[in-house]
Amino acid sequence: MEAFISLVQRNSKVFRRDKTQVFYSLLSVIIVIVLYAVFLQKMQVDAIEQMTKATPELITMVNEWLVAGLLSMIAVTTTLAAYGIAVKDLESKAQADFLTAPISRATIQFSYVFNAFIIGCIFSFIALVGCEIFIVSTGGELLSIGDFVHVVGLLFLSVLLASVFNLFLVFFATTQNSFSTLSTLVGTALGFLCGVYVPIGALPSFAQNLIMYFPISHTTLLLRNAFMESSIAKVFEGVPVSQVEDYKEMYGIVYDLHGSILSTSTSIIIILATILILAILSIILFKKKNK
Amino acid sequence: MKFAIQVENLRKQYGEHQAVKGISFTVEEGTLFAFLGANGAGKSTTIEILCTLLQKSSGTVNINGHTLDASNHNAEIRKSIGVVFQQSLLDERLTVRENILHRGKTYGLSRAQLAENYQFVSTYLHLEDIEKRKYGTLSGGQKRRADIARALIHRPKILFLDEPTTGLDPQTRQFVWQAIKQLQIETNMTVFLTTHYMEEAAVAHHVIVLKQGEIVAEGTPDALKTKYAYDSMSLVFHNSAEGSKWLKDNAIAYTEKLGIYSIRVDSTLHALDLLKKAEPFIASFEVIKGSMDDVFLHIMAEGGAA
């Protein structure tokens, strides 16, 4: 156990001290913030103003929409970057050095997974604090204790999903070159697949279906619900229900898959099932690789 | 006589290619053992098998009384060996101390034991001046010191070094080499190293020369020298024509290159004897002692008739 903890500590230090690595893991998130500042926010506010009058709550609601998307992306990009250590160790033969000690390959592998999870949690939590500061400073309100716990719980779930999802992907990256290609690919695709760069409703229907079938986008969905619930109620007071539903579908706050609205529990089941399946596949791949 | 390592009929096959072709040898406890060979001779493959990093194809290996690949024995073997790799494998952004302690903790030592061991390796390899520095900022020689300290942190019975001095400057090479030698003598540890520097092999207790996966020669450096190396003398004559005629007249075999005549001599005294006779013709001369280089070149050229 002490060996395992020591490995995790080592992985964590190696990651945190690589400042460029940390920066790159946050790059796609920075891009979102820039896009948002430049036009995404204004586009959304303009669209909603046509349904109801502009209020300070409206800005807060749109900001919360952004924050939910950001947090779900951070979980993925930081955990993926943390796996960079595993790839580097493999390529540089540093793993061989660990293997001359009385620890198993499985212990080493699991230390990478656990480290990715911890790194994801730390960065998500820091990001959450940053997001709250942003929301409050732009005139919004702090999350209530209940909502905060709810959001933290969802963050854990998204980091867990991201850790397993990326573990699976990283099995296919054996060199640092292929890993950086993978990172770029994931960082770019993620913004679209979570409906953050472009709202889901603005996409053609096949792309909408793709997003709804993409398990990680369900963490975005759940986070949006958690953040926006009370401000949606305020902003759309007196607006016809059908219009509110249209808004929610347009911006990926609810998913309408084949004519029926997915419930929160369906999303959670999709996430948990994905974690389970990818974990099993990863174990199979790991065993195959180390025969 | 106790053996630290016993290897019998060890083979390693990569598809069609046999990297190690059924070699057998033993390493006595507390000795310095050198594995010599050109690149691709199978040195690294063998060392990786002994260090439990690579699966052997067949044969038996026993290390410190534990049979390799027998159930649960590899962990015991790993506790009793330390490995210094060809490349530097510690983490660049961690300090030397952090690197060594993090890896030391993977051996299941108690906190007190680890601290004591760290004190030992730190004194031994003079880590005081570099222990707080990031590994990535160290020079080649300092890195090597840290690498060796890491390999010794659990106080292993056998230290494996895979070409530990390759790529180092001569001064650093000497330092590293002395540290290894001193350590071996003072702690009576078994040291198993691969190298392609002949002078390093010359101070080993026992040398094995490997060629294309087979042992082509083995013995003490002295025995190998006696068998494969000879002293020679280079002569430059005032007049090459007269000189070569004199050599021919006396039935002495020679080779000539750029006016320098090389002849084989049995001993330095034999050289003196020849010099006296040929004195009138000689402008300059040099007697060259047989070295491990000769042993190596000779064996490699011969294809090994050990």
Boltz contact constraints between the chains, C-beta under 6 A:
constraints:
  - contact:
      token1: [A, 2]
      token2: [B, 105]
      max_distance: 6.0
  - contact:
      token1: [A, 3]
      token2: [B, 106]
      max_distance: 6.0
  - contact:
      token1: [A, 6]
      token2: [B, 102]
      max_distance: 6.0
  - contact:
      token1: [A, 6]
      token2: [B, 105]
      max_distance: 6.0
  - contact:
      token1: [A, 10]
      token2: [B, 102]
      max_distance: 6.0
  - contact:
      token1: [A, 13]
      token2: [B, 94]
      max_distance: 6.0
  - contact:
      token1: [A, 14]
      token2: [B, 91]
      max_distance: 6.0
  - contact:
      token1: [A, 17]
      token2: [B, 93]
      max_distance: 6.0
  - contact:
      token1: [A, 94]
      token2: [B, 89]
      max_distance: 6.0
  - contact:
      token1: [A, 96]
      token2: [B, 53]
      max_distance: 6.0
  - contact:
      token1: [A, 97]
      token2: [B, 89]
      max_distance: 6.0
  - contact:
      token1: [A, 99]
      token2: [B, 53]
      max_distance: 6.0
  - contact:
      token1: [A, 100]
      token2: [B, 51]
      max_distance: 6.0
  - contact:
      token1: [A, 100]
      token2: [B, 78]
      max_distance: 6.0
  - contact:
      token1: [A, 100]
      token2: [B, 83]
      max_distance: 6.0
  - contact:
      token1: [A, 101]
      token2: [B, 78]
      max_distance: 6.0
  - contact:
      token1: [A, 101]
      token2: [B, 106]
      max_distance: 6.0
  - contact:
      token1: [A, 101]
      token2: [B, 107]
      max_distance: 6.0
  - contact:
      token1: [A, 102]
      token2: [B, 75]
      max_distance: 6.0
  - contact:
      token1: [A, 102]
      token2: [B, 78]
      max_distance: 6.0
  - contact:
      token1: [A, 102]
      token2: [B, 79]
      max_distance: 6.0
  - contact:
      token1: [A, 103]
      token2: [B, 106]
      max_distance: 6.0
